[in-house]
Amino acid sequence: MVIYFYPKDESAVCTKEACSFRDNFTEFTKAGALVIGINQASVATHKKFQEHHNLPFILLSDPGNKVLKQFGVKNKFFVTGRETFVVDKTGKIVFRFDSFTKGKEHQQEALKAIKNLSAN
């Protein structure tokens, strides 16, 4: 499973990040991975974002950033952080990628980690 936390729907970097996961979604599904994006936006805001960019994966609303805090994601530049996690079938976090400004790299690094898991 890939869980990625991002600050805001429709912001420039967040949109690039989401579209990068969308454009490579088939690779994740071929590897047996579920992709989930999470931020504090409402379900309605997520639905608009999902429809606007044809996002095929799950977006979850995290009011108050409770889940984000449980994962230990820290704020950056006065907004919530951007981090991606790969969780194996036992529920263990096996990969973590933290880069606030490099949205596209989250997908690239997560896919590498998923493929490494699949190979082992």
C-alpha positions in Angstrom: 0.0 0.0 0.0 1.2 3.5 -0.8 -0.1 6.3 1.5 0.8 9.8 0.6 0.1 12.9 2.6 -0.1 16.2 0.7 -1.0 19.7 1.8 -3.8 20.9 -0.6 -6.0 19.8 -3.5 -5.4 21.9 -6.6 -2.2 23.5 -5.5 0.6 23.3 -8.1 2.9 20.7 -6.6 0.1 18.7 -5.1 -1.6 18.5 -8.5 1.6 17.4 -10.1 2.1 14.8 -7.4 -1.4 13.4 -7.8 -1.2 13.3 -11.6 2.1 11.5 -11.4 0.4 8.8 -9.3 -2.5 8.8 -11.8 -0.2 8.5 -14.8 1.6 5.5 -13.2 -1.4 3.9 -11.5 -1.3 0.9 -13.7 2.2 0.1 -12.5 1.1 0.2 -8.9 -1.9 -2.0 -9.5 0.2 -4.5 -11.5 2.5 -4.7 -8.5 -0.6 -5.3 -6.3 -0.4 -1.9 -4.5 -3.3 0.3 -3.4 -2.7 4.1 -3.6 -4.2 6.4 -1.1 -3.8 10.2 -0.9 -4.7 12.0 2.4 -5.0 15.6 3.5 -7.4 17.6 5.7 -9.7 18.8 2.8 -13.3 17.8 2.9 -14.7 14.8 1.1 -16.5 17.3 -1.3 -13.2 19.0 -2.1 -11.5 15.7 -2.7 -14.3 14.6 -5.0 -13.9 17.7 -7.2 -10.1 17.3 -7.3 -10.5 13.6 -8.2 -13.0 14.4 -11.0 -11.0 17.4 -12.3 -7.9 15.3 -12.8 -9.4 11.8 -13.3 -7.6 10.4 -10.3 -8.3 6.6 -10.1 -7.1 6.2 -6.5 -8.6 6.8 -3.1 -8.5 10.3 -1.5 -9.2 10.4 2.2 -10.2 13.4 4.3 -8.3 13.8 7.6 -9.9 16.6 9.5 -7.6 17.9 12.2 -4.7 15.9 10.6 -5.1 13.1 13.1 -3.8 10.4 10.7 -1.0 12.7 9.5 0.2 13.2 13.0 0.0 9.4 13.8 2.5 8.9 10.9 4.7 11.6 12.3 4.5 14.0 9.3 5.8 17.4 10.3 4.6 20.8 9.0 6.8 22.6 6.5 6.6 26.3 5.7 3.5 26.8 7.8 1.5 24.1 6.0 1.2 20.3 6.4 4.1 18.2 5.2 4.3 16.1 2.1 5.4 12.5 2.8 4.9 9.2 1.2 4.9 5.8 2.9 4.9 2.3 1.6 3.3 -0.2 3.9 3.8 -3.9 3.4 1.2 -6.7 3.8 1.9 -7.0 7.5 1.2 -3.4 8.1 4.8 -2.4 8.6 6.1 0.9 7.1 9.0 -0.3 4.9 9.7 3.0 3.0 9.3 6.7 3.7 10.0 9.6 1.4 9.9 13.2 2.5 10.3 16.0 0.0 8.1 19.1 0.2 8.9 20.6 -3.2 9.4 17.5 -5.4 5.9 16.2 -5.8 6.6 13.9 -8.8 9.4 12.2 -7.1 7.0 10.8 -4.5 5.5 8.5 -7.1 8.8 7.6 -8.6 10.4 6.6 -5.2 7.2 4.8 -4.0 7.1 2.7 -7.2 10.7 1.7 -6.8 10.0 0.6 -3.2 6.9 -1.3 -4.3 8.9 -3.1 -7.1 11.6 -3.9 -4.6 9.0 -5.5 -2.3 7.5 -7.5 -5.1 11.0 -8.8 -6.2 11.7 -10.1 -2.7 
